[in-house]
């Protein structure tokens, strides 16, 4: 799974690089086209200036038909003719002449027609549009690509969700029959061996399987949240993990002196905290360590922090830990944290994230939920 995730990341990098190359190539081609058209307009203005020079110096015998054709032929390039004092003598392809003389003289190109006449011209509308066109085209293209990527990601996410929901419900369905059989066999064993101490433990494990099947059956639907004690949820997680974790790992809870009430689906939320604790145990790689579960109240927020002393998460991987398929384990599907994020954020309208992590020191995950409005004092 990790190799697949890395490969997809490389593909995205190559696609972005290819898009950048295409963008740069488009800008270069547009630049050369603009440069060539600019040179062409410069040449046209030199011819127009020469025609104006001939026109101003013409006598009665001079044939001006070709000259007038050149002068009248300019229908695109803004041009003005000024005298030495900057007064406007003539203009073409300009709608508003207010202040045009000084503006064209300051910003436009110029050609000297005669000792007392100066021709100033600016870029044509076509040249301006051509200069801006690649930026507009690239902007539209990038918007289209962005929309397409978002649509593809949404489609992929929806497809993944359908697969998860189908797999979860099918798993719950397949577990139902053997769990029912195991419950019946436990009753048979209890009648045959009423004093056997192992039968109650077997019953606990069967009930645990029943709880897991119930959790899987709720994936894909929106279970109705009810007010429940977060203290009790964390107590059940600690009790469960204590029996299934090495004695080298200490799991401790830190709560307020009253029950913290949150609207939630306790079964699913319990699974989320269990998953974080199991990941913390895995991060210790068989060695000793400590897991602390903190229950905090901050304004209208209830925060649960799961802090461990494991190997930590590399900075480059922090933003990927909730991505489906991402895992740093040699074995695993990389779906646990992704499903935990979905349960917290979609089902409980909360937020889950990596609060901090340091390689070799440990990791702290934080979950934030909206608090209920009442407290129940502990007896």
Secondary structure, 3 states (H helix, E strand, C coil): CHHHHHHHHHHHHHHHHHHHHHHHHHHHHHHHHHHHHHHHHHHHHHHHHHHHHHHHHCCCCCCCHHHHHHHHCCCCCCEEEEECCCCEEEEECCCCCCCHHHHHHHHCEEEEEECCEEEEECCCHHHHHHHHHHHHHHHHHHHHHHHHHHHHHHHHHHHHHHHHHHHHHHHHHHHHHHHHHHHHHHHHHHHHCCCCCHHHHHHHHHHHHHHHHHHHHHCCCCCCCEEEEHHHHHHHHHHHHHHCCCCCEEEEEECCCEEEEEEECHHHHHHHHHHHHHHHHHHCCCCCEEEEEEEEEECCEEEEEEEECCCCCCHHHHCCCCCCCCCCCCCCCCCHHHHHHHHHHHHCCCEEEEEEEECCCEEEEEEEEEEEEEEEECC
